[in-house]
């Protein structure tokens, strides 16, 4: 399915579907399941918008029309709502990029590192959006986009950091 450092190099063995005891960083975050961190990062990226909206809607008592209540948000909570929407907008390309890269032969370690970088940029983007730091927010957005493009292109360009 995908390639990475084999058992002799301390990585993921796609033949047996296991991470080896001496595996490097991305495999320590698999919680005992033989799945690279890059796949787990899809779950984290999917949950990120829900965490952001939790902040935006904290203290709101109107749950009968939750989408309509967004119009009443202001300041940081309104910006959090916008960050929530942006996180949903960026998710499909990210999820497809990770799955495609790993299925077309990209190094699972490289994709996992790029995935962690993407998540860091997306979290920074949300925090900077809420804090109303527009220039830094745009830089974080661009960083996340470039990390995502690198993930997508990693099998074609043979990007391998490790």
C-alpha positions as CSV (number, residue, x, y, z in Angstrom):
1,X,0.0,0.0,0.0
2,X,2.8,2.5,0.9
3,X,6.4,2.3,1.5
4,X,8.6,3.5,4.3
5,X,11.7,2.5,6.2
6,X,11.5,-1.3,6.4
7,X,12.0,-3.4,9.5
8,X,15.8,-3.1,9.3
9,X,15.6,0.7,9.3
10,X,13.2,1.0,12.2
11,X,10.1,2.0,10.4
12,X,6.8,0.7,9.2
13,X,6.6,-2.7,7.6
14,X,3.8,-2.5,5.1
15,X,4.1,-6.3,4.5
16,X,3.1,-7.2,8.0
17,X,1.3,-3.9,8.8
18,X,3.3,-3.3,12.0
19,X,5.5,-0.6,13.4
20,X,8.7,-1.9,14.8
21,X,9.9,-1.3,18.4
22,X,12.7,0.9,17.3
23,X,10.5,2.9,15.0
24,X,11.0,6.7,14.8
25,X,8.7,9.5,16.0
26,X,5.6,9.2,13.9
27,X,5.0,5.6,15.0
28,X,5.2,6.4,18.7
29,X,1.9,8.3,18.2
30,X,-0.1,5.2,16.9
31,X,-1.4,4.2,20.3
32,X,-0.5,0.6,19.7
33,X,-2.3,0.5,16.3
34,X,-0.2,-0.1,13.2
35,X,-1.2,3.1,11.5
36,X,1.1,6.0,10.7
37,X,0.5,9.4,12.4
38,X,-0.5,10.8,9.0
39,X,-3.7,8.8,9.1
40,X,-4.4,9.9,12.7
41,X,-3.8,13.5,11.7
42,X,-6.9,13.2,9.4
43,X,-9.0,12.6,12.5
44,X,-7.4,15.5,14.3
45,X,-8.0,17.8,11.4
46,X,-11.6,16.7,11.2
47,X,-12.1,17.4,14.9
48,X,-10.4,20.8,14.8
49,X,-13.4,22.7,13.4
50,X,-15.6,21.3,16.2
51,X,-13.1,22.5,18.8
52,X,-13.1,26.0,17.3
53,X,-16.9,26.2,17.1
54,X,-17.0,25.1,20.7
55,X,-15.2,28.3,21.6
56,X,-17.3,30.4,19.3
57,X,-20.6,29.1,20.8
58,X,-19.5,28.9,24.4
59,X,-22.2,30.5,26.6
60,X,-24.8,30.5,23.8
61,X,-28.2,29.2,24.9
62,X,-30.0,29.2,21.6
63,X,-29.5,25.7,20.1
64,X,-32.8,25.7,18.3
65,X,-31.3,27.5,15.3
66,X,-27.6,27.2,15.8
67,X,-26.6,28.5,12.3
68,X,-28.8,31.5,12.7
69,X,-27.2,32.4,16.0
70,X,-23.9,32.9,14.3
71,X,-25.2,36.2,13.0
72,X,-25.4,37.4,16.6
73,X,-21.7,36.6,17.4
74,X,-19.3,39.5,17.5
75,X,-15.6,40.1,18.1
76,X,-13.4,37.1,18.9
77,X,-16.4,34.7,18.8
78,X,-17.4,35.9,15.3
79,X,-13.8,35.4,14.1
80,X,-13.8,31.9,15.7
81,X,-16.9,31.1,13.7
82,X,-15.1,32.2,10.5
83,X,-12.0,30.1,11.5
84,X,-14.3,27.2,12.1
85,X,-15.7,27.6,8.5
86,X,-12.2,27.9,7.1
87,X,-11.1,24.7,8.9
88,X,-13.9,22.8,7.2
89,X,-13.0,24.3,3.8
90,X,-9.4,23.2,4.0
91,X,-10.2,19.7,5.3
92,X,-11.1,17.8,2.1
93,X,-7.9,18.7,0.2
94,X,-5.9,17.7,3.2
95,X,-7.6,14.3,3.8
96,X,-7.3,13.4,0.1
97,X,-3.7,14.5,0.0
98,X,-2.7,12.3,2.9
99,X,-4.5,9.2,1.6
100,X,-3.3,9.7,-1.9
101,X,0.3,10.3,-0.9
102,X,0.4,7.2,1.2
103,X,-1.3,5.0,-1.4
104,X,1.0,6.2,-4.2
105,X,4.2,5.4,-2.5
106,X,5.2,8.4,-0.4
107,X,7.3,7.8,2.7
108,X,4.9,7.5,5.7
109,X,7.5,9.2,7.9
110,X,7.7,12.2,5.5
111,X,4.0,12.4,5.2
112,X,3.6,12.2,9.0
113,X,6.1,15.0,9.5
114,X,4.4,17.2,6.9
115,X,1.0,16.3,8.5
116,X,2.2,17.5,11.9
117,X,3.5,20.7,10.3
118,X,0.1,21.1,8.6
119,X,-1.8,20.7,11.9
120,X,0.6,23.2,13.6
121,X,-0.1,25.8,10.9
122,X,-3.9,25.1,11.0
123,X,-4.0,25.5,14.8
124,X,-1.9,28.7,14.6
125,X,-4.2,29.9,11.9
126,X,-7.3,29.5,14.1
127,X,-5.6,31.1,17.1
128,X,-4.4,34.0,15.0
129,X,-7.8,34.4,13.4
130,X,-9.5,34.6,16.8
131,X,-6.8,37.1,18.1
132,X,-7.4,39.3,15.0
133,X,-3.8,39.1,13.7
134,X,-4.6,39.1,10.0
135,X,-1.1,39.2,8.6
136,X,0.2,36.4,10.7
137,X,-3.0,34.5,10.1
138,X,-2.4,34.7,6.4
139,X,1.1,33.5,6.8
140,X,-0.2,30.5,8.9
141,X,-2.8,29.8,6.2
142,X,-0.1,29.8,3.5
143,X,2.2,27.6,5.5
144,X,-0.6,25.0,5.9
145,X,-1.4,25.2,2.2
146,X,2.2,24.7,1.2
147,X,2.5,21.7,3.7
148,X,-0.6,20.3,2.1
149,X,0.7,20.7,-1.4
150,X,4.0,19.1,-0.3
151,X,2.0,16.1,1.0
152,X,0.1,15.8,-2.2
153,X,3.2,16.0,-4.4
154,X,5.5,13.9,-2.2
155,X,5.0,10.6,-4.2
156,X,5.5,12.3,-7.6
157,X,8.5,14.4,-6.5
158,X,9.9,11.6,-4.3
159,X,10.1,14.0,-1.3
160,X,11.7,12.1,1.5
161,X,13.0,13.9,4.5
162,X,14.1,10.8,6.4
